[in-house]
Amino acid sequence: MSTPARSTPRPEPRSPLADETRYVPDHLVEALTVTDPDRIRSLKAEREASGLDRRDEMWEGVYVMSPLANLEHQWFAGRFWLVFYTVIDSADLGITYNGFNLSDRDEGWLQNYREPDVGVYLAGNPARDCGTHMCGGPDFAIEILSPNDPARRKRDFYAAIGTKELLIFDRDPWAFELYRLADGRLDLMGISTPNDSHVLVSQSLPLTFRLVPGDPRPTIEVARSEGGQTWRI
């Protein structure tokens, strides 16, 4: 019996009766649950020692090993932060964070936190600055997706802590998805793609977002809602 190609070698069957169909092809494995305490400590220590844990998160006690952000991912996050800093921070309208710890609690926050790429807290937002983390949702957050990124599954968490708007930026295929808080849920308000450059209008920030065709990749357009200044990323 043949099996699909694997990146890890298949162990030799321990007996003639061993079922080689148990050896699941690597490309089918989207997530791995490890419950062995020794292996958990070993994996966690390896990631901490290598620096790969910078975007790891805790989801109610479940340690989530997030994909490492590549250079393009980090570049986009920096450009979004720069635009928001120009519009919000420089005008004393609030504060913008480029990657930060976000939790639903003051104490024991390491039990449950997420790592948005960018977050904006406007003046008057009731969230608390706890020094190590923010407790409470931002007015606007951005998640830039990496391959196999579980960021879309964070929506319930973001909604529960009062995040007013969430922009998910996907690069495969290229798309913006704008979600807005309503009745305790973050509902999809619109999608912008290079083939349908729909303008997404934020209610929290004086900004609009859209993707326009470009070469070798689409261009991100961020503009002031009242007109005037436009940024192309």
DAFENKA-V34287 format. One record per backbone hydrogen bond with DSSP energy under -1.0 kcal/mol. NH is the residue of the N-H (numbers start at 0). CO is the residue of the C=O. If there is no record, write none. Layout:
NH:CO  NH:CO
//
This chain:
17:14  21:18  22:19  23:21  27:24  28:25  39:35  40:36  41:37  42:38  43:39  44:40  45:41  46:42  47:43  48:44  49:45  50:46  51:46  52:46  55:52  56:63  57:112  58:61  60:110  61:58  63:56  65:63  73:69  74:70  75:71  76:72  77:73  78:74  79:75  80:76  81:77  82:78  83:79  84:80  85:81  86:82  87:83  89:84  91:88  92:87  94:120  96:118  101:113  102:133  110:107  111:108  112:57  113:101  116:141  117:141  118:96  119:139  120:94  122:92  124:121  127:134  129:132  131:129  133:100  134:127  135:102  136:160  138:119  139:119  140:164  141:117  142:166  144:168  148:145  152:149  153:150  154:151  157:153  158:154  159:155  160:156  161:158  162:157  163:137  165:178  166:140  167:176  168:142  169:174  171:172  174:169  175:191  176:167  177:189  178:165  179:186  180:163  181:184  184:181  186:179  188:177  189:177  191:175  192:195  197:195  199:208  201:206  206:204  207:222  208:199  209:220  211:218  218:211  220:209  221:230  222:207  223:228  224:205  226:223  230:221  232:219
//
